[in-house]
Amino acid sequence: MTRMGTLSHPLLLGFEEIERLIDRAGKGADGGYPPYNIERIAASVENGPELLRITLAVAGFTQAQLDITLEDNQLVIRGRQDDDKEREFLHRGIAARQFQRTFVLADGIEVRKADLTNGLLEIDLVKLEPERMVRRIEIGNAKGGSVR
């Protein structure tokens, strides 16, 4: 049985990759940890590219315990903390835990920088506008049906 996806309309050609990205984003829903914000930042130059910022609350993580990668249009943020065996806790409300948070980025979105300040990991993205391209397609005249 053939799977009919949401983008399988006969007039939507070549959108299979977008459908796969949507599927991956749905599977990548990794609960609520760590909490995050996504905000639009005002462009510093008029008519400049759109700027976006993802802010994750990663209190207790050091820069060495965080890893940010870009894998096939997926921005993956991982945090790994080791349990400190030398400390004796009377109450443990702050868990040493791992996390992975994934964001699927559209074509044309680039990661500009990442900073860790006061327990907040800020990742700045820039959304580049694609060049508008118009190309005229010539129509051939194939008389007789022969191919050369």
N, CA and C of each residue as an Amber inpcrd file, in Angstrom:
protein
   444
   0.8440000  -1.1730000   0.0000000   0.0000000   0.0000000   0.0000000
   0.8960000   1.2450000   0.0000000   0.6190000   2.1740000  -0.8640000
   1.3950000   3.4020000  -0.9710000   0.9210000   4.4010000   0.0660000
   1.8760000   5.0060000   0.7440000   1.5530000   6.0030000   1.7680000
   1.2850000   7.3430000   1.0960000   0.1450000   7.9220000   1.3750000
  -0.2100000   9.2280000   0.8290000   0.0760000  10.2830000   1.8870000
   1.0470000  11.1030000   1.6340000   1.4260000  12.1350000   2.5880000
   0.6440000  13.4140000   2.3760000   0.8870000  14.3730000   3.2510000
   0.1740000  15.6450000   3.1720000   0.6060000  16.4630000   1.9680000
   1.8070000  16.2310000   1.4530000   2.3000000  16.9930000   0.3100000
   2.3270000  16.1400000  -0.9520000   1.4000000  15.1970000  -1.0770000
   1.4180000  14.2790000  -2.2040000   0.4830000  14.7080000  -3.3300000
  -0.0140000  15.9200000  -3.3010000  -0.8710000  16.4210000  -4.3610000
  -0.0890000  16.4070000  -5.6660000  -0.7250000  16.0400000  -6.7940000
   0.0140000  15.9330000  -8.0580000   0.6490000  17.2470000  -8.5260000
   0.1800000  18.3890000  -8.0540000   0.7640000  19.6660000  -8.4540000
   1.9220000  20.0990000  -7.5760000   2.1830000  19.3770000  -6.4980000
   3.3100000  19.6820000  -5.6130000   4.4250000  18.6880000  -5.9050000
   5.3120000  19.0640000  -6.7990000   6.3820000  18.1600000  -7.2280000
   7.6650000  18.4580000  -6.4810000   8.3210000  17.4330000  -5.9820000
   9.6260000  17.5820000  -5.3540000   9.5920000  18.0200000  -3.9050000
   8.4730000  17.8700000  -3.2170000   8.3640000  18.2920000  -1.8210000
   8.5320000  17.1300000  -0.8450000   9.0540000  16.0120000  -1.3260000
   9.2200000  14.8370000  -0.4620000  10.1480000  15.1360000   0.7110000
  11.2210000  15.9120000   0.4560000  12.1790000  16.2380000   1.5240000
  11.5120000  17.0660000   2.6180000  10.6340000  17.9740000   2.2450000
   9.9180000  18.7820000   3.2490000   9.0380000  17.8740000   4.1040000
   8.3880000  16.9220000   3.4730000   7.5520000  15.9960000   4.2300000
   8.3870000  15.1670000   5.2020000   9.5840000  14.7480000   4.7750000
  10.4720000  14.0090000   5.6840000  10.9080000  14.8840000   6.8580000
  11.1770000  16.1690000   6.5860000  11.5440000  17.0870000   7.6660000
  10.4030000  17.2530000   8.6660000   9.1840000  17.3370000   8.1760000
   8.0210000  17.4610000   9.0620000   7.8880000  16.2120000   9.9280000
   8.0840000  15.0460000   9.3200000   8.0360000  13.7950000  10.0850000
   9.1130000  13.7690000  11.1650000  10.3430000  14.1970000  10.8020000
  11.4430000  14.2060000  11.7790000  11.1680000  15.1770000  12.9160000
  10.5800000  16.3290000  12.5910000  10.2820000  17.3190000  13.6280000
   9.2610000  16.7670000  14.6150000   8.2660000  16.0570000  14.1130000
   7.2580000  15.4650000  14.9910000   7.8370000  14.3960000  15.8930000
   8.7680000  13.6080000  15.3610000   9.3920000  12.5530000  16.1570000
  10.3930000  13.1280000  17.1470000  10.8900000  14.3260000  16.8620000
  11.9010000  14.9310000  17.7180000  11.3280000  15.6990000  18.8940000
  10.0230000  15.6220000  19.1060000   9.4200000  16.3180000  20.2430000
   9.9220000  15.6670000  21.5200000  10.8040000  16.3850000  22.2080000
  11.5020000  15.7830000  23.3420000  11.0740000  16.3960000  24.6730000
   9.7870000  16.5040000  24.8580000   9.2770000  16.9830000  26.1390000
   9.5540000  18.4490000  26.3670000   9.5660000  18.8480000  27.6100000
   9.6980000  20.2550000  27.9290000  11.0460000  20.6740000  28.4680000
  12.0480000  19.8030000  28.4080000  13.3410000  20.1570000  28.9790000
  14.4090000  20.1960000  27.9090000  15.2050000  21.1950000  27.8880000
  15.1000000  22.4350000  28.6580000  14.0900000  23.3830000  28.0120000
  13.5020000  24.2590000  28.8130000  12.5650000  25.2270000  28.2310000
  13.3160000  26.1860000  27.3060000  12.6000000  26.7250000  26.3250000
  13.2480000  27.6030000  25.3550000  12.2880000  28.6770000  24.8650000
  12.8500000  29.7280000  24.3160000  12.1040000  30.7920000  23.6400000
  12.6380000  30.9070000  22.2260000  11.7820000  31.3510000  21.3170000
  12.2090000  31.7270000  19.9700000  11.6690000  33.1270000  19.7480000
  12.5660000  34.0440000  19.3820000  12.1350000  35.4270000  19.1900000
  12.6870000  36.0050000  17.9020000  11.9760000  36.9900000  17.3900000
  12.4220000  37.7340000  16.2200000  13.1570000  38.9590000  16.7310000
  14.3570000  39.1980000  16.2200000  15.1850000  40.3240000  16.6340000
  15.1140000  41.3830000  15.5420000  14.9430000  42.6380000  15.9300000
  14.8860000  43.7210000  14.9470000  16.2040000  43.7850000  14.1780000
  16.1000000  43.9210000  12.8700000  17.2930000  43.9970000  12.0220000
  18.0330000  45.2920000  12.3170000  19.3610000  45.2070000  12.3630000
  20.1700000  46.3910000  12.6460000  20.2710000  47.3100000  11.4300000
  20.0110000  46.7730000  10.2570000  20.0450000  47.5440000   9.0170000
  18.6650000  47.4730000   8.3860000  18.1600000  48.6140000   7.9310000
  16.8490000  48.6220000   7.2860000  16.8780000  47.7230000   6.0670000
  15.8430000  46.9240000   5.9110000  15.7260000  45.9280000   4.8400000
  16.8150000  44.8570000   4.9240000  17.3900000  44.6960000   6.1010000
  18.3970000  43.6500000   6.3060000  17.7140000  42.3000000   6.4640000
  18.4990000  41.2330000   6.5660000  17.9060000  39.9040000   6.7200000
  17.2040000  39.7610000   8.0690000  16.2090000  38.8860000   8.1060000
  15.4750000  38.6300000   9.3400000  16.3630000  37.8660000  10.3110000
  16.3760000  38.3100000  11.5630000  17.1830000  37.6590000  12.5940000
  16.2670000  36.9490000  13.5760000  16.6450000  35.7390000  13.9600000
  15.9000000  34.9470000  14.9320000  16.8540000  34.5330000  16.0340000
  16.3230000  34.3500000  17.2410000  17.1410000  33.9010000  18.3670000
  16.4060000  32.8000000  19.1180000  17.1050000  31.6890000  19.3160000
  16.6110000  30.6080000  20.1620000  17.3550000  30.7260000  21.4830000
  16.6140000  30.8010000  22.5900000  17.2150000  30.8870000  23.9230000
  16.7720000  29.6690000  24.7280000  17.7480000  28.9030000  25.1980000
  17.4660000  27.7320000  26.0220000  17.9390000  27.9900000  27.4450000
  17.1320000  27.6030000  28.4270000  17.5090000  27.7220000  29.8360000
  18.3000000  26.4820000  30.2160000  19.6220000  26.6460000  30.3380000
  20.5150000  25.5110000  30.6060000  21.3070000  25.7470000  31.8880000
  20.6300000  26.1890000  32.9300000  21.2970000  26.4650000  34.2010000
  22.0220000  25.2220000  34.6910000  23.2510000  25.4160000  35.1570000
  24.0480000  24.3130000  35.6880000  24.9470000  23.6580000  34.6550000
  24.7690000  23.9820000  33.3880000  25.6200000  23.4260000  32.3390000
  26.7540000  24.3960000  32.0290000  27.9380000  23.8500000  31.8480000
  29.0660000  24.6610000  31.4110000  29.1550000  24.5910000  29.8900000
  29.9700000  25.4480000  29.3360000  30.1660000  25.4700000  27.8930000
  30.6820000  24.1160000  27.3940000  31.5530000  23.4830000  28.1680000
  32.1220000  22.1850000  27.7740000  31.0840000  21.0650000  27.7910000
  29.9890000  21.2340000  28.5270000  28.9660000  20.2010000  28.6260000
  27.8740000  20.3540000  27.5710000  27.9720000  21.3860000  26.7310000
  26.9850000  21.6480000  25.6910000  27.6120000  21.4230000  24.3260000
  26.8110000  20.9140000  23.3990000  27.2750000  20.6600000  22.0500000
  26.1770000  21.0790000  21.0850000  26.5330000  21.8700000  20.0750000
  25.5780000  22.3340000  19.0690000  26.0780000  21.8610000  17.7140000
  25.2160000  21.1530000  16.9750000  25.5770000  20.6920000  15.6390000
  24.4450000  21.0080000  14.6680000  24.8010000  21.0860000  13.3980000
  23.8320000  21.2690000  12.3260000  23.9370000  20.0420000  11.4370000
  22.8770000  19.2340000  11.4260000  22.8590000  17.9720000  10.6890000
  21.6760000  17.9600000   9.7360000  21.9380000  18.1070000   8.4370000
  20.8690000  18.0710000   7.4250000  19.6860000  18.9710000   7.7950000
  19.9350000  20.2410000   7.9380000  18.9230000  21.2500000   8.2820000
  18.3140000  21.0570000   9.6610000  18.9190000  20.2460000  10.4970000
  18.4590000  20.0890000  11.8710000  19.5030000  20.6800000  12.8110000
  19.0790000  21.6380000  13.5990000  19.9390000  22.2090000  14.6270000
  19.7390000  21.3570000  15.8680000  20.8160000  20.7100000  16.3210000
  20.7210000  19.7860000  17.4500000  21.5640000  20.3350000  18.5890000
  20.9260000  20.5510000  19.7480000  21.6180000  21.0240000  20.9440000
  21.5860000  19.8870000  21.9560000  22.7770000  19.4810000  22.4190000
  22.8700000  18.3970000  23.3980000  23.5570000  18.9070000  24.6520000
  23.0900000  18.4440000  25.7820000  23.7110000  18.7510000  27.0580000
  23.9800000  17.4700000  27.8140000  25.1990000  17.3610000  28.3480000
  25.5780000  16.1600000  29.1130000  26.2350000  16.6020000  30.4150000
  25.6720000  16.1650000  31.5150000  26.2580000  16.4180000  32.8360000
  26.5480000  15.0820000  33.4860000  27.7110000  14.9890000  34.0840000
  28.0620000  13.7850000  34.8320000  27.6610000  13.9750000  36.2810000
  27.2250000  12.8980000  36.9050000  26.8680000  12.9370000  38.3160000
  28.1480000  13.0920000  39.1400000  28.1660000  14.0680000  40.0440000
  29.3440000  14.3210000  40.8810000  29.3190000  13.3480000  42.0580000
  30.1700000  12.3420000  42.0000000  30.1970000  11.2770000  43.0220000
  30.8020000  11.7530000  44.3400000  31.5630000  12.8470000  44.3180000
  32.2430000  13.3230000  45.5220000  31.3380000  14.1430000  46.4400000
  30.1840000  14.5500000  45.9500000  29.2970000  15.3850000  46.7570000
  28.2240000  14.5290000  47.4260000  27.9060000  14.8830000  48.6580000
  26.8530000  14.1790000  49.3860000  25.6690000  15.1370000  49.5350000
  24.5650000  14.8030000  48.9120000  23.3910000  15.6670000  48.9230000
  22.4310000  15.2390000  50.0260000  21.9320000  16.2080000  50.7920000
  20.8630000  15.9470000  51.7460000  19.5170000  16.0350000  51.0450000
  19.4430000  16.8940000  50.0380000  18.2620000  17.0010000  49.1770000
  18.7590000  17.2590000  47.7630000  18.2070000  16.5680000  46.7880000
  18.6410000  16.7350000  45.3980000  17.4380000  17.1560000  44.5600000
  17.3080000  18.4560000  44.3490000  16.2190000  18.9820000  43.5290000
  16.6810000  19.3820000  42.1430000  17.9910000  19.5340000  41.9730000
  18.5600000  19.8870000  40.6810000  19.2500000  18.6390000  40.1510000
  18.6290000  18.0170000  39.1810000  19.1610000  16.7580000  38.6730000
  20.2550000  17.0060000  37.6470000  21.2510000  16.1480000  37.6620000
  22.2590000  16.1260000  36.5970000  21.6690000  15.2470000  35.5020000
  21.3160000  15.8650000  34.3990000  20.6360000  15.1030000  33.3620000
  21.1270000  15.4840000  31.9920000  20.8540000  14.6220000  31.0590000
  21.2010000  14.8620000  29.6710000  19.9560000  15.3880000  28.9560000
  20.1870000  16.0830000  27.8600000  19.0650000  16.4950000  27.0260000
  19.5240000  16.5880000  25.5830000  18.5340000  16.5290000  24.7090000
  18.7570000  16.8050000  23.2940000  17.5340000  17.5580000  22.8000000
  17.7480000  18.7090000  22.2430000  16.6600000  19.5360000  21.7020000
  16.9760000  19.7420000  20.2210000  15.9960000  19.4740000  19.3580000
  16.1920000  19.5510000  17.9130000  15.2340000  20.5660000  17.2990000
  15.7700000  21.3930000  16.4210000  14.9790000  22.3590000  15.6600000
  15.2490000  22.1040000  14.1770000  14.2020000  21.9940000  13.3820000
  14.3570000  21.8200000  11.9420000  14.3820000  23.2070000  11.3120000
  15.4470000  23.5060000  10.5700000  15.6240000  24.8140000   9.9500000
  15.2670000  24.7420000   8.4680000  14.5980000  25.7660000   7.9870000
  14.2700000  25.8500000   6.5660000  15.5220000  26.1900000   5.7770000
  15.4890000  25.9030000   4.4840000  16.5860000  26.3190000   3.6170000
  16.6920000  27.8360000   3.6910000  17.9050000  28.3410000   3.7030000
  18.1010000  29.7900000   3.7600000  18.2830000  30.3280000   5.1670000
  18.1270000  29.4750000   6.1870000  18.3800000  29.9160000   7.5630000
  19.7620000  29.4180000   7.9580000  20.5970000  30.3500000   8.3990000
  21.9640000  30.0170000   8.7910000  22.1810000  30.3500000  10.2540000
  22.9980000  29.5460000  10.9140000  23.3620000  29.8060000  12.3050000
  24.4790000  30.8360000  12.2930000  24.2590000  31.9450000  12.9770000
  25.2560000  33.0170000  13.0050000  26.2310000  32.8380000  14.1610000
  25.6910000  32.6100000  15.4030000  26.5640000  32.4620000  16.5700000
  25.7840000  31.8570000  17.7250000  26.5260000  31.4380000  18.7580000
  25.9230000  30.9160000  19.9770000  26.7210000  31.4440000  21.1640000
  26.0100000  31.8680000  22.2040000  26.6360000  32.3920000  23.4230000
  25.9580000  31.7950000  24.6380000  26.7540000  31.5600000  25.6940000
  26.2370000  31.0710000  26.9720000  26.5130000  32.1290000  28.0220000
  25.4290000  32.7020000  28.5810000  25.5580000  33.7480000  29.5930000
  24.5030000  33.5430000  30.6750000  24.9380000  33.4840000  31.9200000
  24.0310000  33.3800000  33.0710000  23.0130000  32.2440000  32.9300000
  23.4610000  31.0880000  32.4450000  22.5880000  29.9260000  32.3450000
  21.6540000  29.9360000  31.1470000  21.8090000  30.9070000  30.2440000
  20.9880000  30.9720000  29.0430000  21.8720000  30.7810000  27.8170000
  21.5280000  29.8020000  27.0030000  22.2280000  29.5530000  25.7510000
  21.4420000  30.2470000  24.6460000  22.0660000  31.2430000  24.0100000
  21.4170000  31.9930000  22.9390000  22.0570000  31.6190000  21.6120000
  21.2280000  31.2010000  20.6680000  21.6840000  30.8250000  19.3340000
  21.0150000  31.7830000  18.3530000  21.8380000  32.5670000  17.6620000
  21.3250000  33.5380000  16.7050000  21.3240000  32.9450000  15.3050000
  20.2120000  33.1410000  14.6240000  20.0240000  32.6500000  13.2670000
  19.7300000  33.8260000  12.3530000  20.0740000  33.7050000  11.0960000
  19.7450000  34.7310000  10.1210000  18.9800000  34.0460000   8.9910000
  17.8860000  34.6930000   8.5860000  17.0600000  34.1550000   7.5040000
  17.3580000  34.9660000   6.2530000  18.0960000  34.3440000   5.3370000
  18.4810000  35.0110000   4.1040000  17.3550000  34.9030000   3.0830000
  17.0950000  35.9920000   2.3880000  16.0620000  35.9890000   1.3510000
  16.6470000  35.3720000   0.0820000  15.9570000  34.3950000  -0.4840000
  16.4760000  33.8110000  -1.7160000  16.3570000  34.7960000  -2.8810000
  17.2810000  34.6760000  -3.8090000  17.2250000  35.5200000  -4.9940000
  16.0320000  35.1130000  -5.8270000  15.2820000  36.0990000  -6.2700000
  14.1500000  35.8180000  -7.1450000  14.6990000  35.6000000  -8.5450000
  14.3230000  34.4760000  -9.1200000  14.8940000  34.1170000 -10.4040000
  13.7810000  33.8050000 -11.3810000  13.8320000  34.4430000 -12.5500000
  12.8830000  34.1570000 -13.6150000  13.7000000  33.6910000 -14.8090000
  13.3370000  32.5480000 -15.3320000  14.0600000  31.9930000 -16.4720000
  13.0610000  31.6050000 -17.5450000  13.3080000  32.0440000 -18.7390000
  12.4310000  31.7120000 -19.8600000  12.8270000  30.3370000 -20.3950000
  11.8360000  29.4850000 -20.6080000  12.0500000  28.1460000 -21.1350000
  11.6540000  28.1460000 -22.6070000  12.6010000  27.8450000 -23.4560000
  12.3360000  27.7790000 -24.8870000  11.5410000  26.5200000 -25.2120000
  10.6380000  26.6270000 -26.1460000   9.8260000  25.4900000 -26.5910000
  10.4150000  25.0120000 -27.9080000  10.7970000  23.7340000 -27.9340000
  11.3710000  23.1590000 -29.1440000  10.3050000  22.7040000 -30.1100000
  10.7090000  22.4190000 -31.3200000   9.8070000  21.9410000 -32.3520000
  10.3120000  20.5810000 -32.7940000   9.7980000  19.5220000 -32.2030000
  10.2460000  18.1610000 -32.5060000   9.3340000  17.5610000 -33.5610000
   9.6400000  17.8080000 -34.8250000   8.8500000  17.2560000 -35.9270000
   9.3050000  15.8310000 -36.2180000   8.3760000  14.9960000 -36.5200000
   8.7020000  13.6350000 -36.9310000   9.0050000  12.7010000 -35.7710000
   9.1150000  13.2030000 -34.5800000   9.3060000  12.3560000 -33.4130000
  10.6810000  11.7160000 -33.2850000  11.6350000  12.0830000 -34.1380000
  12.9620000  11.4790000 -34.0070000  13.7890000  12.2240000 -32.9690000
  14.6200000  11.4780000 -32.2860000  15.4740000  12.0370000 -31.2590000
  16.9100000  11.9930000 -31.7740000  17.6210000  13.0730000 -31.6990000
  19.0140000  13.1060000 -32.1660000  19.9510000  13.3610000 -31.0350000
